[in-house]
Amino acid sequence: MRDLHFKLYLKWEKLIMKLLISIVISCAMFVIVFYHQALASSHEEKINAEQLFESKCSVCHSINRPKSKEKSKEGWETTVMRMKNTNGCPITDEEAKMIIDYLAEEYGK
């Protein structure tokens, strides 16, 4: 009788270990997939911000003009908001924020 209980115990132990391993593997796959999606999304946002910057800012001047500058985030905010509010650059507040963030990251001090 003891041998039977021991054999059952070993079978259950194997089953539980397989279940735990599959849970760990599933969790790892979940993390990898969502981490990859987050990286892809971040890269996409950067490309979209760059395209937005190039399409909106090139309406009034060469893109090389701002690319040749280095400013702090506050400096870029001052410049972009001046272009929007004083010079009439056709961008929304949300687009201005994206452009400011992009310029600060790529051409910041």
C-alpha positions, -999 to 999 in steps of 0.1 A, spaced: 0 0 0 28 24 9 44 17 -25 12 26 -43 9 59 -23 46 67 -31 41 60 -68 10 83 -68 30 109 -50 58 108 -76 33 110 -104 16 141 -88 50 156 -82 60 152 -118 27 166 -130 30 197 -107 65 203 -119 55 202 -155 26 226 -147 50 250 -129 75 249 -158 48 256 -184 35 285 -162 70 300 -160 76 296 -198 42 312 -205 50 341 -183 84 346 -199 68 345 -234 42 370 -223 69 394 -210 90 390 -242 60 397 -265 48 428 -246 84 441 -242 89 438 -279 56 455 -286 65 484 -262 99 488 -280 82 487 -314 56 513 -303 83 536 -289 103 533 -321 71 540 -341 64 571 -320 99 584 -326 95 579 -364 61 596 -363 75 626 -343 104 629 -368 80 628 -397 57 653 -380 87 676 -373 99 674 -409 65 679 -425 54 708 -403 86 727 -399 97 725 -435 67 745 -445 85 777 -434 122 769 -434 148 743 -442 149 713 -418 186 718 -415 180 751 -397 167 735 -364 189 704 -369 220 726 -367 210 739 -332 214 724 -297 189 736 -271 175 724 -238 140 711 -237 129 745 -224 147 762 -253 130 740 -279 97 746 -262 102 784 -264 112 781 -301 84 757 -312 57 777 -293 70 809 -308 67 793 -343 32 782 -334 18 812 -317 37 841 -333 47 828 -367 15 809 -374 30 774 -377 0 751 -384 4 727 -355 -18 717 -326 -7 718 -290 -3 680 -291 18 681 -322 39 709 -307 46 687 -276 56 657 -299 80 680 -319 94 695 -287 101 661 -272 116 649 -304 139 679 -308 149 678 -271 158 641 -275 177 644 -308 191 679 -306 191 687 -269 219 700 -246 
